[in-house]
Every structure is written in C-alpha cells, then in structure tokens.
Amino acid sequence: MTHTFTPKGVCATKITFELEEGKIRNLVFTGGCNGNLKAIAKLVEGEDAGKVAGILKGNDCGGRGTSCADQLSKALTEAKAAENV
C-alpha cells in the first residue's frame, strides 16, 4: 500500500513510501536536502518500519524541534497504525 504524508516544520513538502509486510519500500521525499534525503531512502529500503521510526524519532534539524527524519518517523508510525486497522 502506498502512503503519502505531508511533513510539518521542515523543508520537504511530501513523503511517499510503500509498506510491504512492515518493510519500507520506494521512499521518496519531495523537497528538502536532496542528497541527504536520497541517502536516507537508500539506508531504510527494506528495513522494518517500526525499527526505523524508533531510531529517527525526535531527530532535530537546526533547533526546529523536528527534522525530515523525525517527520518520516511520524509518517511511518501513522502508516503502520492505518494498516493495522
């Protein structure tokens, strides 16, 4: 199932990804720091969404109280909850 999340408080404007049996697939950030976000997508491909969400939760960018990685954590948590309904 494809999930789309609109992050808040960061430069990225959209996060899309698929979850297959709890694993992250095809993660794409729109906007934000292109190189870093492509690297995150490569690093988390095929990884357990819950594990990744736990690792990235609370990551801060420039004192904003959030980051693209933290917003990905929120997106993954929401998507997992939606799929368990």
N, C-alpha and C positions, 0 to 999 in steps of 0.2 A: 504494500500500500504506500502511495506517495503522500508525503506530508509537506505542508508549506507553513512556515512560521514567519511572522513579521517581528523582527527584533526591535527593542526599545532602548534608547540611550547610547547607541553605537553607530558607527559609520555604515555598516552593512544594512541593506534595506530589505533583504529577504533571505531566508534559509530554506532550501528544499532538500529532501532526502527520502529514501525508502527504508522501511524496516522489513526484513525478511527473517522470520523466526527470531526476532530480538536483535538481529545484527544490522549494523548501519551499512547502507549501500547508496552509491551515487549522490553523495553530499555535495551541494553547490551553494556557495554564498554569492549573493548579488551585492556589489559594492564592497566597501571596506578595503582592507590592505590585501590586495590581490595575491601576492606571493605567499604571505603568511597563511591566508585562509585556504589557498590551494594545498599548502603543506599540511594543515590540519585535516583537510579532507582525505589526503593520501594516508595519513597516520591512523585515522579512525576507520577506514574502509574495512568492512568485515568484522569489526570489533563489536562486543556486546554493548548495546545502547545504555544499559543501566550502569555498567562499569565506567564508560566514558563520561556519562552525566555526573557521576560522583567525583571523578578526577577533575573535571572542568568547572564544577560548581563553585561560585564565589571568586573566580579569577577576575582581577580588576585591571582596567586599562586607564591610565592617566588620572586616577582618583575619581572616576565616574561612578564607582560603585558596581560596575558591571563591565563586560567586555564581549566581544563576539563569541569567545569561547564560553563564557558564562551564559550568554543567550542561547547558544547551542545546547547547553545543559538543560535549560528550561524547555527548549523545543523537544528534546529527546524525552524528557520526563512527561510532557503533555502527550506526546505521540504514544508512548508506552501505555499511559493511562487510557487513552482513547481506544487503543487496540485491545485492551483487556476488558472493555465494556461488553 
